[in-house]
């Protein structure tokens, strides 16, 4: 008798940050955030979905870019921990 592997449906990743919420609230698309931050489209999408662990330097680059944009529009800026909560911040 042949034994097969049981397929288990993976749970979708749960975002561990507020990046998408903040980006959309600022009226930015992923493409615009790529241009503003220099972080790749794939990386930003993966970070938003919680499937990629980014270095702190990359996360700071994202927050700094968002805040530069928000400041130029006279909108409220966000602290790093508001976008990337401390208990969820990736290593490195």
C-alpha positions in Angstrom: 0.0 0.0 0.0 1.3 3.4 -1.0 1.3 6.1 1.6 0.9 9.6 0.4 1.6 12.9 2.0 -1.3 14.6 3.5 -1.8 18.1 2.2 -2.5 20.7 4.8 -3.7 24.1 3.8 -1.4 26.8 5.0 -2.9 29.7 6.9 -2.5 33.0 5.1 0.1 35.2 6.7 -1.1 37.7 9.2 0.4 41.2 8.9 2.4 42.1 11.9 2.4 45.7 11.1 0.2 48.6 10.0 2.2 49.5 6.8 -0.7 48.9 4.4 -3.1 50.8 6.6 -0.7 53.8 6.9 0.2 53.7 3.2 -3.4 53.6 2.1 -4.4 56.3 4.6 -1.7 58.5 3.0 -3.2 57.9 -0.4 -0.2 56.1 -1.7 0.0 53.1 -4.0 2.7 50.4 -3.7 4.4 51.9 -6.8 4.5 55.3 -5.2 5.9 54.0 -2.0 8.6 52.1 -4.1 9.6 55.4 -5.7 9.6 57.3 -2.3 11.6 54.7 -0.3 13.7 52.8 -2.9 12.4 49.5 -1.4 11.4 47.0 -4.0 7.8 46.3 -4.9 8.1 42.7 -3.9 9.7 43.5 -0.6 7.0 46.1 0.3 4.2 43.7 -0.6 5.7 40.9 1.4 6.3 43.1 4.4 2.7 44.4 4.3 1.4 40.8 4.2 3.7 39.7 6.9 5.5 37.1 4.8 8.9 38.7 4.8 11.1 39.6 7.7 13.0 42.8 6.8 16.0 44.3 8.4 15.4 47.2 10.8 17.3 49.4 8.4 14.8 48.6 5.7 11.8 49.2 8.0 13.3 52.6 9.1 13.8 53.5 5.4 10.1 52.8 4.8 8.9 54.9 7.8 11.3 57.7 6.9 10.1 57.8 3.3 6.5 57.7 4.4 7.1 60.5 6.9 8.9 62.7 4.3 5.9 62.3 2.1 3.4 63.0 4.8 5.4 66.1 6.0 5.4 67.5 2.4 1.6 67.2 2.4 1.1 68.7 5.8 -0.2 65.4 7.2 0.4 63.6 10.5 3.6 61.7 10.6 4.0 58.2 12.3 6.4 56.9 14.8 8.3 53.8 13.9 6.5 51.8 16.6 3.1 52.9 15.3 3.8 51.2 11.9 6.0 48.4 13.1 5.1 47.5 16.7 8.1 46.6 18.9 7.0 43.1 19.6 6.8 42.4 15.9 9.9 44.2 14.7 12.1 42.0 12.6 15.7 41.2 13.5 18.9 42.7 12.1 
